[in-house]
Structures are given as C-alpha cells and as structure tokens.
Amino acid sequence: MNRPILNIRQLIIFIFLISISSYASGTNKTGQQTSDTVPQQTIPILAWYSIPEAFSTTERFGELAETGINLHFSFYSDANEVQKALDLAEEHNLKVIISCPELETETKKTVRRFMYHPALAGYYLQDEPTATQFGKLREWVKHVRAADSMHYCYINLFPNDVRPRKLEASGYRSYVSRFLKEVPVPFLSFDHYPVVGETLRPIWYENLEIIAAASRKHNLPFWAFALTTAHDYYPVPDLAELRLQIYSNLAYGAQGIQYFTYWTPPVDAYDFHHGPITLDGKRTNAYELIKAMNTEIRALSDVFLGATVISVRHTGTSIPKGTKRFKKLPAPFLKIDTGNSGAVVSDLKNGDKKYLIIVNRSFLETMEVRIELNSYSVRQVLKNGKMHLLPSGLSFFQVEAGDVLILKYE
C-alpha cells in the first residue's frame, strides 16, 4: 500500500502530541560538574493490561499516574465503560488507547462517540495478528481513519521466536514486511521478553535489528516492551532486568516503551504473578521499580525522543546473533573498552546533538568501561538529566548491571 513519506521526526512528534497531554548510568571517576541539563520532554509509556474496569476509580487512575506512566490500555466490556475510563484518565492527565466490542461491530459510531474526548490517544485493534489477518486489519484501519484521521490505530506484532507456521508467513522478516506493506499504521509495535531465568534469549537483539531496520525502511517509529509481570519461565523482574530491556530498546531507536503488564492478569493459560498491581489490587515491589524506571525515562526523554540512530553495534568476546561488531569510533573517541561481557553501543543524533549510548548487556554483573578522548567537549548525561564535562584523556566508568552510560559529544 502506498503511503506519503513523512519526516520521521515530525511523525514521532505528531504521535507524541496525540499520546501525551502534558515528559546512566555509569559512575564517572573523573570530570567536572556543570550546570547543563537535558531539557525534558516525554516518551510515551504505556501500561498494557492496565486498570480493569471493575477497579475504575479516580484513586486507581491517580495511582497509575504516580508511576509516571502516561498511556492507559485495558479491555472494556462495552463503550460505556470506555467512557468512564476516559473521563477518569482526563482527571489525571492520562491518555487512553481504547478497546471495546463496539469498536469492531459499530466502528464508525464508536469512533465518532470518542474522537473528540481529550483523553483519547488511539484505538486498539489487535495483538499479535497472523499474516492472514492483515487484510481484515487493513479494512478496519480504513474504517477508523475514515471517521477519525487524528488518532492512531494500535496493532502489536509477534516476536521473532514464533515459528513461521504460527505467523502464517514464510518467516519473521516477511511477516513484518508484509504487515507494513498491507496495514497503514503510523508506528510499529512488537513484543519480546528476553529474560528467561538468569539467561538472555540469544535472538532478542536480532529481533530489535529486524524491527529497527523495518522502521527505517518505512520511515516509521517503533515501540517496544519490557516485561513487568512474571509468568511461567519469565522471572519476577528486578531493576537491572528492566533497565536492560528499556535501554536496549531505546538504544535501537524505540520511541515508545510498553509494560506488560501493569495489573496482574487472572491465571489462565499462563501463571501470571507479581505484576506491579496484584490481581486483587495490591501494590508489589514491581510498582516501585516501574516508578523509578519512569523517572529515569522522563529525565532522558530528550536524548531518545525523536532521535535518529546512526549505527548500533555490539562489543564483547561474542556478540548476539544477527548483530554487528562495534569497530568504528566516532570522533572525538580514541578508545572504548567494555571488557569481555559486552555492550550495546549506539550512535544517536537528535537535532544538532550527538550521543553515544553504551548499554551493559549483562543484567547480572557490573561492567567497567574505559574511554579515551582527545577533546574537552564530551559530557556524561546523568540519570537526572544533568551533565558532567569529561576531561581529555582516559576516563573510567562502572556501569551497573543492565544500565546505560550516555555521552554527549560534538
């Protein structure tokens, strides 16, 4: 399907304005404190399976807003429950991706009912469709857009660990490519939960490579996930695991972060447990973790939101499947050593600013990074948005498990 080619930064900001109504680190052993700060904007942060309709109260929506999440998504039994959720979200400056049966059965009527609500972000259509469902989704998107061209349709794709037979495609790359050719969406979304026990799935970074490449080819931003609710062989996440998922996603250019889930779903085919909010509405430690994580995301949004990825490479004795080894240093870096365990090294440009992003690929161990510079113009961006001016010569950093080191350079 032919689409107008938009400037990707303009498209990102357009989605941002619809989605949001209001938003590493290594420890530097040398350098001077400056008063520079990174200006604040906001990356879309979506709570997947958010507050259930049985708990739709102003207190619960306020509790959600306290975490720094700015997008709410849950399944509703009818349009009247959607109306209630939108009204409650508006009270707390949240946006909503709506879902109810009437959106499919009475698309035009339902869209026209909600399209002017100030808390509306977009319309949920489907999670993890197969390739044979793309035609139906294309028609559904057309019907929504015929009534409302200002709010997006949300569709989330399978990860690359799904077999071609289940995708109903010849392979994962073909699945993603067909989706973007057949379904007119303003951004790409996919899920992949890489932490299994104390190991990292070896194909996760290949999934990010495929999605990021498709995003660039079609001039569309993409959104990615972090797992916040344990189930089956997926563990109860800690801060290191969340950081690794989120900072790797952002290093690859993700323009939206999604948590699966906010509210713990009922035990069904999966043994869901220890989500940020339990099934019966109690907070767990995961609630505080996403609150802390979102504080970091907000402070660093102007690094990542609207950024263009120049390159993403990997270091270490071995690098993940489907990725490329880091070799070429951008000026003014003379040497970067991350040790044997390895890191994601991303070169970003955001407007006239350039950043080097180094993510510790281990969620279990701290990584020492040694960097040699031939300039006094490099600054380390801290988690609060402030910056340290680094000296020319050699600097050492301790990057905690799963964490990120961000360097602004000229």
matplotlib code that plots the C-alpha trace (Angstrom):
import matplotlib.pyplot as plt

x = [0.0, 1.4, 1.9, 3.1, 6.7, 6.9, 9.9, 10.2, 10.9, 7.7, 5.8, 7.2, 6.3, 2.8, 2.2, 3.7, 1.3, -1.6, -0.4, 0.7, -1.2, 1.5, 7.7, 23.3, 24.3, 27.9, 29.6, 32.3, 35.5, 36.8, 35.3, 33.8, 30.2, 28.4, 25.0, 24.0, 20.8, 19.0, 15.6, 12.6, 10.0, 8.1, 8.4, 5.1, 5.0, 2.1, 0.6, -0.6, -3.5, -3.8, -6.6, -9.5, -13.0, -14.0, -11.4, -12.1, -11.9, -10.2, -7.9, -6.7, -6.1, -4.2, -2.1, -1.3, -0.3, 2.0, 4.2, 5.0, 3.0, 1.2, -0.8, -3.5, -4.8, -7.2, -10.0, -13.6, -16.9, -18.7, -18.5, -20.0, -17.1, -14.7, -16.4, -15.9, -12.2, -11.6, -13.2, -11.1, -8.0, -8.6, -8.8, -5.2, -3.7, -3.5, -4.3, -6.1, -5.9, -9.5, -10.8, -14.4, -16.5, -18.4, -15.2, -15.3, -19.1, -20.0, -16.8, -18.0, -20.5, -18.0, -15.1, -17.4, -18.5, -15.0, -12.9, -13.2, -12.5, -9.4, -8.0, -8.2, -4.8, -5.9, -7.8, -6.6, -7.3, -5.4, -2.5, -0.2, -2.1, -1.1, -0.2, -3.6, -5.3, -3.6, -6.3, -9.0, -7.0, -6.3, -10.0, -10.6, -7.9, -9.5, -12.9, -11.5, -9.5, -12.4, -14.1, -11.0, -7.7, -6.2, -5.9, -3.8, -4.8, -2.7, -1.6, 1.1, 3.1, 4.6, 8.2, 10.8, 10.7, 7.4, 7.5, 6.6, 3.6, 2.0, 2.9, 1.3, 4.2, 7.4, 9.5, 9.7, 11.2, 8.5, 5.8, 7.0, 7.5, 4.0, 2.4, 3.9, 3.1, -0.5, -1.6, -1.4, -0.2, 1.7, 4.1, 5.3, 4.9, 6.2, 6.8, 9.7, 10.5, 14.2, 15.0, 14.4, 15.7, 19.3, 19.8, 19.1, 17.4, 20.1, 17.7, 16.3, 18.8, 18.2, 14.5, 15.5, 17.7, 14.8, 12.3, 14.7, 15.6, 11.9, 11.2, 13.9, 12.9, 9.2, 10.1, 8.0, 8.9, 8.6, 7.5, 8.9, 8.2, 9.6, 8.2, 6.9, 4.7, 6.2, 4.7, 5.8, 9.6, 9.8, 11.1, 9.9, 11.8, 14.4, 15.6, 18.6, 16.4, 14.0, 16.9, 18.5, 15.2, 14.3, 17.8, 18.4, 15.1, 15.9, 19.5, 17.9, 15.6, 12.4, 10.1, 7.6, 8.0, 5.3, 5.0, 3.4, 1.6, 0.6, -2.2, -1.6, -4.0, -6.0, -4.2, -5.3, -3.1, -0.2, 0.8, 0.7, 2.0, 3.8, 2.8, 3.1, -0.5, -1.8, -5.0, -6.8, -5.4, -2.3, 1.0, 4.1, 7.8, 7.4, 5.2, 8.1, 10.5, 8.5, 8.1, 11.9, 12.4, 9.9, 11.7, 14.9, 13.0, 11.4, 14.8, 16.4, 13.5, 15.2, 18.1, 15.9, 12.6, 12.9, 16.5, 17.9, 20.1, 23.3, 24.5, 24.0, 26.9, 27.9, 31.2, 32.4, 34.1, 31.0, 28.1, 24.4, 23.1, 22.1, 24.1, 27.3, 30.5, 31.5, 34.6, 34.5, 34.8, 33.2, 35.4, 36.4, 36.7, 40.1, 39.3, 36.3, 36.9, 33.9, 35.6, 34.6, 30.9, 29.9, 27.7, 25.3, 26.9, 24.5, 25.4, 22.4, 21.7, 18.9, 18.6, 22.0, 23.1, 25.0, 25.1, 27.0, 24.9, 26.6, 24.3, 25.7, 24.4, 24.6, 21.7, 23.8, 27.2, 28.7, 30.7, 33.8, 34.1, 37.4, 37.1, 39.9, 39.1, 41.0, 38.6, 37.2, 33.7, 32.3, 29.7, 28.3, 24.5, 23.3, 20.0, 18.6, 19.4, 22.4, 25.8, 29.4, 32.1, 34.7, 38.5, 40.5, 42.4, 41.3, 38.1, 36.8, 33.1, 31.3, 28.1, 25.8, 24.0, 21.7, 22.4, 23.4, 26.2, 25.2, 27.8, 27.0, 29.7, 30.4]
y = [0.0, 3.5, 5.9, 9.5, 9.7, 11.9, 13.2, 10.6, 13.2, 15.1, 11.8, 10.9, 14.3, 14.1, 10.7, 12.2, 15.1, 12.8, 10.3, 12.8, 15.8, 17.4, 14.0, 6.2, 5.3, 4.9, 6.5, 8.8, 8.7, 11.9, 15.1, 18.4, 19.1, 21.6, 23.2, 21.8, 19.7, 17.8, 19.5, 17.5, 16.0, 12.8, 9.4, 7.6, 5.0, 2.5, 0.3, -2.8, -4.6, -1.6, -0.9, -3.4, -1.9, -3.3, -1.1, 2.1, 4.7, 8.1, 6.7, 3.9, 6.3, 8.6, 5.7, 4.8, 8.4, 8.4, 5.9, 8.2, 6.1, 8.3, 5.9, 3.5, 0.5, -2.1, -4.2, -3.0, -4.8, -2.0, 1.6, 3.0, 1.5, 3.2, 6.5, 6.1, 5.3, 8.2, 10.6, 9.2, 9.4, 13.0, 13.9, 12.6, 13.9, 10.4, 9.3, 6.1, 3.6, 2.3, -1.2, -2.5, -4.8, -1.9, -0.6, -3.6, -4.1, -0.4, 1.2, 4.5, 5.2, 4.3, 6.3, 9.3, 9.0, 9.2, 11.0, 14.4, 13.2, 15.0, 11.8, 9.7, 8.5, 5.9, 2.7, -0.8, -3.2, -6.4, -8.1, -10.5, -11.0, -13.6, -12.6, -13.9, -11.4, -8.3, -7.8, -7.6, -5.2, -3.0, -2.6, -2.0, 0.7, 2.3, 2.5, 4.0, 6.6, 7.5, 8.7, 10.0, 10.7, 12.4, 9.3, 6.3, 2.6, 0.3, -3.2, -5.1, -7.8, -11.2, -11.6, -13.5, -16.6, -17.6, -20.3, -19.4, -21.7, -19.8, -16.5, -17.8, -16.3, -17.7, -16.2, -13.3, -10.8, -11.5, -11.2, -7.7, -6.6, -7.8, -6.1, -2.7, -3.0, -4.1, -2.3, 1.6, 2.2, 5.3, 3.2, -0.3, -2.2, -5.6, -7.6, -9.8, -10.8, -11.7, -12.6, -16.3, -17.3, -16.0, -16.0, -13.7, -15.0, -15.1, -13.9, -10.9, -8.4, -9.9, -9.1, -5.5, -5.4, -6.6, -4.2, -1.2, -1.9, -2.1, 1.1, 2.9, 1.5, 2.5, 5.8, 4.9, 4.9, 1.8, 0.9, -2.0, -3.8, -4.5, -7.4, -6.4, -9.4, -12.8, -15.9, -19.4, -19.3, -15.5, -14.3, -11.6, -8.7, -6.6, -3.1, -4.4, -6.5, -3.6, -1.3, -3.8, -4.2, -0.5, 1.0, -1.6, -0.7, 3.0, 2.4, 0.8, 3.8, 2.8, 5.8, 4.3, 2.0, -0.5, -2.5, -6.0, -5.8, -3.1, -5.1, -8.8, -10.7, -13.7, -17.0, -18.6, -20.3, -18.5, -18.4, -14.6, -13.3, -10.4, -7.7, -4.1, -4.4, -7.8, -9.4, -8.1, -4.6, -4.6, -2.9, -5.1, -4.1, -4.0, -0.9, 0.9, -0.4, 1.0, 4.3, 4.5, 3.4, 6.0, 8.8, 7.9, 7.7, 11.1, 12.7, 11.2, 11.7, 14.5, 12.2, 9.5, 11.0, 11.9, 10.6, 9.1, 6.0, 6.4, 3.0, 0.2, -2.2, -4.7, -5.4, -8.4, -11.7, -12.8, -10.8, -11.7, -13.4, -11.1, -8.1, -6.4, -5.8, -2.3, -1.2, 2.4, 5.1, 8.4, 11.5, 12.5, 9.0, 7.4, 4.2, 2.4, -0.8, -2.6, -5.8, -9.4, -9.5, -6.9, -3.9, -2.3, 0.8, 3.1, 6.3, 8.7, 12.1, 14.2, 17.6, 19.1, 16.9, 13.7, 10.9, 7.7, 5.2, 2.2, -0.4, -3.1, -6.4, -8.2, -7.9, -9.8, -8.1, -4.5, -3.6, -1.4, 0.9, 2.7, 5.6, 7.7, 11.1, 13.7, 16.5, 18.5, 18.7, 15.4, 15.3, 12.4, 12.7, 11.6, 10.0, 13.3, 15.0, 16.9, 16.6, 16.1, 17.6, 14.9, 15.6, 14.8, 11.6, 8.4, 8.1, 5.0, 4.2, 1.5, 0.7, -1.3, -4.5, -3.7, 0.0, 2.7, 5.2, 8.2, 10.5, 13.7, 14.7, 17.3]
z = [0.0, -0.9, 1.9, 1.9, 3.1, 6.2, 8.1, 10.8, 13.5, 12.5, 12.7, 16.1, 17.5, 15.9, 17.7, 20.9, 20.8, 20.4, 23.0, 25.7, 27.1, 29.4, 29.9, 33.3, 34.2, 34.7, 37.7, 36.4, 38.3, 36.8, 35.4, 36.4, 37.4, 35.1, 35.2, 31.9, 31.8, 29.2, 28.5, 29.5, 27.0, 27.4, 25.8, 25.6, 28.4, 28.0, 30.7, 28.9, 30.7, 32.9, 35.4, 34.9, 34.6, 38.0, 39.6, 37.5, 40.2, 40.4, 43.1, 40.9, 37.9, 40.3, 41.4, 37.8, 37.1, 40.1, 38.4, 35.5, 33.0, 30.6, 28.5, 29.8, 27.9, 29.2, 27.7, 28.3, 28.1, 26.4, 25.2, 28.4, 30.4, 27.9, 28.5, 32.3, 31.8, 29.5, 32.0, 34.9, 32.8, 31.9, 35.6, 36.0, 32.7, 31.2, 27.7, 26.7, 23.9, 23.9, 23.3, 23.4, 21.2, 19.6, 18.1, 15.8, 15.5, 15.2, 14.2, 12.7, 15.6, 18.3, 16.8, 16.4, 20.0, 21.4, 18.8, 20.5, 24.0, 25.3, 26.9, 23.7, 22.3, 19.9, 19.1, 19.9, 17.1, 17.7, 19.5, 17.6, 14.4, 11.9, 8.3, 7.0, 9.3, 7.7, 5.1, 7.7, 9.8, 6.8, 6.2, 9.9, 10.0, 6.9, 8.5, 11.7, 9.7, 7.6, 10.7, 12.6, 11.0, 14.0, 16.3, 15.7, 15.4, 17.6, 16.5, 18.2, 16.4, 17.4, 18.4, 16.3, 18.4, 16.9, 14.2, 10.6, 10.7, 13.6, 11.9, 8.7, 6.8, 5.3, 8.1, 10.6, 8.2, 5.7, 8.4, 9.4, 5.9, 4.8, 7.8, 7.0, 3.3, 3.9, 7.0, 7.2, 10.7, 11.9, 14.1, 14.5, 17.8, 18.8, 22.0, 23.0, 26.6, 26.6, 30.2, 31.0, 34.4, 34.6, 30.8, 27.9, 24.8, 22.1, 19.4, 21.2, 19.7, 16.2, 16.8, 17.5, 14.4, 12.2, 13.7, 13.7, 10.0, 9.0, 10.9, 9.0, 5.6, 6.1, 7.8, 10.9, 14.6, 16.6, 20.2, 22.3, 25.5, 28.9, 31.0, 34.4, 35.3, 35.9, 34.4, 33.5, 32.9, 33.0, 36.4, 38.7, 37.2, 39.1, 38.2, 36.2, 34.0, 33.4, 32.6, 30.2, 28.2, 28.2, 27.5, 24.7, 23.1, 23.3, 22.0, 18.9, 18.4, 20.2, 20.5, 23.0, 26.0, 27.0, 30.2, 30.1, 32.4, 34.9, 36.6, 37.1, 34.8, 36.0, 35.9, 32.7, 30.2, 31.9, 35.6, 35.9, 39.3, 40.9, 38.5, 39.7, 41.0, 42.0, 40.8, 43.9, 43.7, 46.0, 45.1, 44.8, 44.6, 40.8, 41.2, 42.8, 40.2, 37.3, 39.1, 39.5, 35.9, 34.6, 36.5, 34.5, 31.2, 31.7, 32.6, 29.5, 27.0, 25.1, 24.5, 22.9, 21.8, 18.1, 17.9, 14.7, 15.0, 13.1, 14.0, 16.6, 17.2, 19.9, 21.8, 23.8, 23.3, 21.4, 20.1, 19.8, 16.7, 13.9, 15.2, 14.0, 15.9, 17.1, 15.2, 14.0, 16.7, 16.2, 16.8, 19.5, 20.9, 20.7, 22.5, 24.1, 26.1, 27.7, 28.7, 27.7, 28.6, 26.0, 25.5, 23.0, 21.5, 19.8, 18.0, 18.1, 16.6, 18.0, 16.2, 16.3, 19.3, 19.2, 21.8, 22.3, 24.2, 25.9, 27.5, 29.7, 28.1, 31.4, 33.9, 36.5, 36.6, 36.6, 33.6, 33.7, 30.7, 29.8, 27.4, 25.9, 24.5, 22.5, 23.3, 26.2, 24.6, 25.8, 28.6, 30.5, 30.7, 34.2, 35.1, 36.4, 33.0, 34.3, 32.7, 33.7, 31.5, 30.9, 30.7, 27.6, 28.1, 29.9, 32.0, 33.8, 34.5, 36.4, 34.6, 36.7, 35.5, 32.6, 33.0, 30.5, 30.0, 27.9, 26.4, 24.6, 22.1, 19.4]

ax = plt.figure().add_subplot(projection="3d")
ax.plot(x, y, z, "-o")
ax.set_aspect("equal")
plt.show()
